Amino acid sequence: MAEVYEVKPEDTLATISDEYGIPEDKIVNKNKLLSTALWPGQQLEIPSKSGFDEIKAPFLTTSKLSSSLPELFIGPRVSLAKLMSNSLDNEMIYMGNTDKKRIALTFDDGPEDTYTPQILEILKQKNVKATFFVMGERVTEYPERLKQIHEEGHVIGNHTWDHPHLPELSDQQMHENIKATSAEIEKVTGVKPDLFRPPFGEIEDRQAALLSGQGYRSILWTADSRDWEGLPAEEIVSRVKQDARPGVIALQHNYHASGPFETVEALPQIIDELRAEGYEFVTVPKLLDAKGSHSKINAFQKINAMNH
């Protein structure tokens, strides 16, 4: 049984991390925290240091797990389905590697021709690479803008075709929606995305496991600018800065239907002020380092060693 910790008034992620010897990102990802801020009385599940304690259980067939997980096995005692079931922290990522003072800026819901070119110009001027989670229907409308995002060195992720609420979709509907988006991205850029961000940040564990089996990592966030609410630039900057920590993934948007939208005004301030505090801005894959596909390889290697 994992240990549950009740947050005290004086606690921070750093103090809890130090107390248990568990990296902050593992605590955040285990508990699916959309902010680095904690509140007194909050219940946190403390992950195992090894991450492999439960995997040593007797052999378990996929018939006892979700039928969407692959029918593959590693060694006589451990199924891949069991491994994936117990390693969803690696599939639903809210925070990246905390070893260095780095942050990933991400932008959702584009591409389009109003805010995206302004954001790209700011990123170019500031020499920052970001991650754009794009929608398939907008890729078909603005392929040249997506091509520009790719050619300027930014990473592109899948944000579904038309922004549905994933828990309401069948597995087949979700698969077709995401597959069509990846195909459109690949047609324009020549690269198939392996990052996925669920609309509204809502996805079931089972769905994330299914997507993991298809090669996607589900990327959430740890700092929400809430720029889509029409907040003034100063508040957008404040919201990102209050959650800023090494490994944070910041959510912003490069599309807005109507009304006030001040991400373009806020972005230079966010970059300049956090750089002044010593932060480096990187893409999501770079922020994750060995926590993505390499983590699976390392897990397989450890399990194979256990079975020999």
BADRENVEX-676267 format. One record per residue (C-alpha): residue in three letters; residue number from 1; z, x, y. Coordinates in nm, 2 decimals. Layout:
residues N
PT  residu  num      c3      c1      c2
PT     ala  NUM       Z       X       Y
...
***
This chain:
residues 308
PT  residu  num      c3      c1      c2
PT     met    1    0.00    0.00    0.00
PT     ala    2   -0.09    0.13    0.34
PT     glu    3    0.19    0.17    0.59
PT     val    4    0.20   -0.07    0.88
PT     tyr    5    0.34    0.06    1.21
PT     glu    6    0.46   -0.15    1.50
PT     val    7    0.37   -0.01    1.84
PT     lys    8    0.66    0.08    2.07
PT     pro    9    0.65    0.06    2.45
PT     glu   10    0.62    0.43    2.49
PT     asp   11    0.36    0.48    2.22
PT     thr   12    0.00    0.60    2.27
PT     leu   13   -0.27    0.67    2.02
PT     ala   14   -0.19    1.04    2.07
PT     thr   15    0.18    1.01    1.99
PT     ile   16    0.11    0.80    1.68
PT     ser   17   -0.16    1.04    1.57
PT     asp   18    0.08    1.33    1.61
PT     glu   19    0.36    1.15    1.42
PT     tyr   20    0.15    1.08    1.11
PT     gly   21   -0.09    1.37    1.13
PT     ile   22   -0.38    1.13    1.13
PT     pro   23   -0.67    1.18    1.38
PT     glu   24   -0.69    0.92    1.65
PT     asp   25   -1.04    0.81    1.55
PT     lys   26   -0.92    0.73    1.19
PT     ile   27   -0.65    0.50    1.33
PT     val   28   -0.89    0.33    1.57
PT     asn   29   -1.16    0.28    1.30
PT     lys   30   -0.92    0.16    1.04
PT     asn   31   -0.78   -0.10    1.27
PT     lys   32   -1.11   -0.19    1.44
PT     leu   33   -0.98   -0.13    1.79
PT     leu   34   -1.22   -0.21    2.07
PT     ser   35   -1.00   -0.03    2.32
PT     thr   36   -0.78    0.29    2.31
PT     ala   37   -0.51    0.10    2.49
PT     leu   38   -0.21   -0.02    2.28
PT     trp   39    0.05   -0.29    2.35
PT     pro   40    0.41   -0.31    2.24
PT     gly   41    0.45   -0.51    1.91
PT     gln   42    0.09   -0.44    1.80
PT     gln   43    0.06   -0.39    1.43
PT     leu   44   -0.14   -0.09    1.32
PT     glu   45   -0.23    0.00    0.96
PT     ile   46   -0.19    0.38    0.91
PT     pro   47   -0.48    0.51    0.70
PT     ser   48   -0.42    0.75    0.41
PT     lys   49   -0.45    1.11    0.49
PT     ser   50   -0.68    1.18    0.20
PT     gly   51   -0.88    0.86    0.21
PT     phe   52   -0.93    0.88   -0.16
PT     asp   53   -0.60    0.74   -0.29
PT     glu   54   -0.74    0.40   -0.39
PT     ile   55   -1.05    0.55   -0.54
PT     lys   56   -0.86    0.71   -0.82
PT     ala   57   -0.80    0.36   -0.97
PT     pro   58   -0.95    0.28   -1.31
PT     phe   59   -1.32    0.22   -1.34
PT     leu   60   -1.42   -0.10   -1.16
PT     thr   61   -1.76   -0.27   -1.21
PT     thr   62   -1.96   -0.42   -0.93
PT     ser   63   -1.92   -0.77   -1.08
PT     lys   64   -1.57   -0.77   -0.93
PT     leu   65   -1.70   -0.67   -0.59
PT     ser   66   -1.96   -0.81   -0.36
PT     ser   67   -2.29   -0.87   -0.54
PT     ser   68   -2.47   -0.71   -0.24
PT     leu   69   -2.34   -0.36   -0.32
PT     pro   70   -2.56   -0.13   -0.53
PT     glu   71   -2.52   -0.12   -0.90
PT     leu   72   -2.47    0.26   -0.90
PT     phe   73   -2.18    0.46   -1.04
PT     ile   74   -2.05    0.81   -1.00
PT     gly   75   -1.87    0.96   -1.30
PT     pro   76   -1.67    0.77   -1.57
PT     arg   77   -1.40    0.64   -1.34
PT     val   78   -1.55    0.56   -1.00
PT     ser   79   -1.82    0.32   -0.90
PT     leu   80   -2.03    0.37   -0.58
PT     ala   81   -1.95    0.01   -0.50
PT     lys   82   -1.57    0.09   -0.51
PT     leu   83   -1.63    0.39   -0.29
PT     met   84   -1.82    0.19   -0.04
PT     ser   85   -1.56   -0.09   -0.05
PT     asn   86   -1.29    0.16    0.03
PT     ser   87   -1.48    0.36    0.29
PT     leu   88   -1.58    0.09    0.54
PT     asp   89   -1.41    0.29    0.81
PT     asn   90   -1.71    0.52    0.78
PT     glu   91   -1.95    0.22    0.80
PT     met   92   -1.79    0.03    1.10
PT     ile   93   -1.74    0.30    1.37
PT     tyr   94   -1.55    0.23    1.69
PT     met   95   -1.47    0.59    1.78
PT     gly   96   -1.62    0.92    1.70
PT     asn   97   -1.50    1.28    1.64
PT     thr   98   -1.19    1.36    1.86
PT     asp   99   -1.20    1.73    1.82
PT     lys  100   -1.39    1.79    2.14
PT     lys  101   -1.37    1.62    2.48
PT     arg  102   -1.69    1.42    2.44
PT     ile  103   -1.79    1.06    2.51
PT     ala  104   -2.10    0.86    2.41
PT     leu  105   -2.26    0.63    2.66
PT     thr  106   -2.44    0.33    2.50
PT     phe  107   -2.66    0.06    2.65
PT     asp  108   -2.74   -0.27    2.48
PT     asp  109   -2.99   -0.55    2.49
PT     gly  110   -3.31   -0.38    2.63
PT     pro  111   -3.56   -0.25    2.68
PT     glu  112   -3.69   -0.42    3.00
PT     asp  113   -3.84   -0.31    3.33
PT     thr  114   -3.57   -0.38    3.59
PT     tyr  115   -3.26   -0.19    3.50
PT     thr  116   -3.38    0.04    3.22
PT     pro  117   -3.60    0.26    3.44
PT     gln  118   -3.32    0.30    3.69
PT     ile  119   -3.07    0.39    3.42
PT     leu  120   -3.32    0.64    3.26
PT     glu  121   -3.37    0.81    3.60
PT     ile  122   -3.00    0.85    3.65
PT     leu  123   -2.95    0.99    3.31
PT     lys  124   -3.24    1.24    3.37
PT     gln  125   -3.09    1.35    3.70
PT     lys  126   -2.75    1.39    3.55
PT     asn  127   -2.89    1.56    3.23
PT     val  128   -2.72    1.31    3.00
PT     lys  129   -2.84    1.18    2.67
PT     ala  130   -2.73    0.83    2.57
PT     thr  131   -2.78    0.58    2.29
PT     phe  132   -2.98    0.26    2.34
PT     phe  133   -2.93   -0.04    2.11
PT     val  134   -3.25   -0.24    2.15
PT     met  135   -3.36   -0.59    2.05
PT     gly  136   -3.69   -0.64    1.86
PT     glu  137   -3.83   -0.92    2.07
PT     arg  138   -3.79   -0.70    2.38
PT     val  139   -3.94   -0.40    2.21
PT     thr  140   -4.26   -0.60    2.15
PT     glu  141   -4.26   -0.70    2.52
PT     tyr  142   -4.18   -0.35    2.66
PT     pro  143   -4.31   -0.09    2.41
PT     glu  144   -4.39    0.17    2.68
PT     arg  145   -4.03    0.15    2.80
PT     leu  146   -3.90    0.21    2.45
PT     lys  147   -4.14    0.50    2.41
PT     gln  148   -4.00    0.65    2.74
PT     ile  149   -3.64    0.62    2.61
PT     his  150   -3.75    0.80    2.29
PT     glu  151   -3.95    1.07    2.46
PT     glu  152   -3.67    1.15    2.71
PT     gly  153   -3.45    1.24    2.42
PT     his  154   -3.22    0.94    2.39
PT     val  155   -3.12    0.79    2.06
PT     ile  156   -3.24    0.44    1.97
PT     gly  157   -3.04    0.20    1.75
PT     asn  158   -3.11   -0.15    1.61
PT     his  159   -2.95   -0.45    1.79
PT     thr  160   -3.12   -0.72    1.59
PT     trp  161   -3.44   -0.91    1.69
PT     asp  162   -3.29   -1.19    1.90
PT     his  163   -2.91   -1.14    1.93
PT     pro  164   -2.79   -1.38    1.67
PT     his  165   -2.43   -1.43    1.56
PT     leu  166   -2.43   -1.24    1.23
PT     pro  167   -2.15   -1.42    1.05
PT     glu  168   -2.35   -1.74    1.07
PT     leu  169   -2.66   -1.58    0.90
PT     ser  170   -2.73   -1.56    0.53
PT     asp  171   -2.78   -1.21    0.38
PT     gln  172   -3.15   -1.27    0.37
PT     gln  173   -3.17   -1.39    0.73
PT     met  174   -2.98   -1.09    0.85
PT     his  175   -3.19   -0.85    0.64
PT     glu  176   -3.52   -1.00    0.77
PT     asn  177   -3.39   -0.99    1.13
PT     ile  178   -3.28   -0.63    1.12
PT     lys  179   -3.58   -0.51    0.91
PT     ala  180   -3.83   -0.66    1.16
PT     thr  181   -3.65   -0.49    1.45
PT     ser  182   -3.65   -0.15    1.28
PT     ala  183   -4.01   -0.19    1.19
PT     glu  184   -4.10   -0.26    1.55
PT     ile  185   -3.89    0.04    1.67
PT     glu  186   -4.06    0.27    1.42
PT     lys  187   -4.41    0.14    1.51
PT     val  188   -4.35    0.25    1.87
PT     thr  189   -4.15    0.57    1.83
PT     gly  190   -4.24    0.69    1.48
PT     val  191   -3.87    0.70    1.39
PT     lys  192   -3.68    0.44    1.19
PT     pro  193   -3.33    0.38    1.33
PT     asp  194   -3.02    0.44    1.12
PT     leu  195   -2.77    0.31    1.38
PT     phe  196   -2.69   -0.06    1.41
PT     arg  197   -2.48   -0.25    1.66
PT     pro  198   -2.39   -0.61    1.58
PT     pro  199   -2.44   -0.87    1.86
PT     phe  200   -2.11   -0.96    2.03
PT     gly  201   -1.95   -0.69    1.82
PT     glu  202   -1.90   -0.94    1.54
PT     ile  203   -1.99   -0.85    1.18
PT     glu  204   -1.82   -0.92    0.85
PT     asp  205   -1.70   -0.64    0.63
PT     arg  206   -1.93   -0.75    0.36
PT     gln  207   -2.23   -0.75    0.59
PT     ala  208   -2.14   -0.40    0.71
PT     ala  209   -2.12   -0.28    0.35
PT     leu  210   -2.46   -0.44    0.28
PT     leu  211   -2.61   -0.26    0.58
PT     ser  212   -2.45    0.06    0.48
PT     gly  213   -2.63    0.03    0.14
PT     gln  214   -2.95    0.00    0.34
PT     gly  215   -2.88    0.32    0.53
PT     tyr  216   -2.73    0.18    0.85
PT     arg  217   -2.41    0.28    1.03
PT     ser  218   -2.26   -0.01    1.22
PT     ile  219   -2.15    0.12    1.57
PT     leu  220   -1.90   -0.07    1.78
PT     trp  221   -1.72    0.07    2.08
PT     thr  222   -1.38    0.18    2.22
PT     ala  223   -1.45    0.13    2.59
PT     asp  224   -1.60   -0.20    2.72
PT     ser  225   -1.74   -0.19    3.07
PT     arg  226   -1.78   -0.57    3.06
PT     asp  227   -2.07   -0.51    3.30
PT     trp  228   -2.24   -0.83    3.17
PT     glu  229   -1.97   -1.03    3.35
PT     gly  230   -2.11   -0.93    3.69
PT     leu  231   -1.82   -0.71    3.77
PT     pro  232   -1.84   -0.48    4.08
PT     ala  233   -1.92   -0.12    4.02
PT     glu  234   -1.57    0.00    4.10
PT     glu  235   -1.42   -0.22    3.82
PT     ile  236   -1.69   -0.11    3.57
PT     val  237   -1.60    0.25    3.64
PT     ser  238   -1.23    0.17    3.62
PT     arg  239   -1.26   -0.01    3.28
PT     val  240   -1.45    0.28    3.13
PT     lys  241   -1.22    0.55    3.27
PT     gln  242   -0.90    0.37    3.15
PT     asp  243   -1.02    0.39    2.79
PT     ala  244   -1.17    0.74    2.82
PT     arg  245   -1.05    0.97    2.55
PT     pro  246   -1.23    1.23    2.33
PT     gly  247   -1.45    1.04    2.08
PT     val  248   -1.48    0.72    2.28
PT     ile  249   -1.80    0.51    2.25
PT     ala  250   -1.86    0.33    2.58
PT     leu  251   -2.04   -0.01    2.59
PT     gln  252   -2.27   -0.09    2.88
PT     his  253   -2.60   -0.29    2.91
PT     asn  254   -2.95   -0.22    3.04
PT     tyr  255   -3.05   -0.59    3.05
PT     his  256   -2.91   -0.87    3.25
PT     ala  257   -3.06   -1.22    3.28
PT     ser  258   -2.94   -1.32    3.63
PT     gly  259   -2.67   -1.28    3.89
PT     pro  260   -2.48   -0.96    4.00
PT     phe  261   -2.51   -0.66    3.77
PT     glu  262   -2.39   -0.33    3.90
PT     thr  263   -2.42   -0.09    3.60
PT     val  264   -2.68    0.11    3.79
PT     glu  265   -2.43    0.16    4.08
PT     ala  266   -2.14    0.24    3.84
PT     leu  267   -2.32    0.48    3.61
PT     pro  268   -2.34    0.79    3.84
PT     gln  269   -1.97    0.75    3.92
PT     ile  270   -1.88    0.72    3.56
PT     ile  271   -2.07    1.04    3.48
PT     asp  272   -1.94    1.24    3.78
PT     glu  273   -1.58    1.14    3.75
PT     leu  274   -1.55    1.19    3.38
PT     arg  275   -1.73    1.52    3.40
PT     ala  276   -1.48    1.63    3.66
PT     glu  277   -1.21    1.56    3.40
PT     gly  278   -1.39    1.79    3.15
PT     tyr  279   -1.58    1.53    2.95
PT     glu  280   -1.93    1.60    2.80
PT     phe  281   -2.17    1.31    2.73
PT     val  282   -2.35    1.31    2.40
PT     thr  283   -2.54    1.06    2.18
PT     val  284   -2.36    0.86    1.91
PT     pro  285   -2.49    1.08    1.62
PT     lys  286   -2.37    1.39    1.79
PT     leu  287   -2.03    1.23    1.86
PT     leu  288   -1.99    1.14    1.50
PT     asp  289   -2.08    1.49    1.37
PT     ala  290   -1.98    1.50    1.00
PT     lys  291   -1.84    1.15    1.01
PT     gly  292   -2.17    0.98    0.93
PT     ser  293   -2.40    1.05    0.65
PT     his  294   -2.23    1.38    0.58
PT     ser  295   -1.90    1.20    0.52
PT     lys  296   -2.07    1.01    0.23
PT     ile  297   -2.20    1.34    0.08
PT     asn  298   -1.86    1.50    0.11
PT     ala  299   -1.70    1.19   -0.05
PT     phe  300   -1.94    1.21   -0.34
PT     gln  301   -1.87    1.58   -0.38
PT     lys  302   -1.50    1.52   -0.39
PT     ile  303   -1.53    1.24   -0.64
PT     asn  304   -1.76    1.44   -0.87
PT     ala  305   -1.50    1.71   -0.86
PT     met  306   -1.23    1.46   -0.96
PT     asn  307   -1.44    1.35   -1.26
PT     his  308   -1.50    1.70   -1.40
***
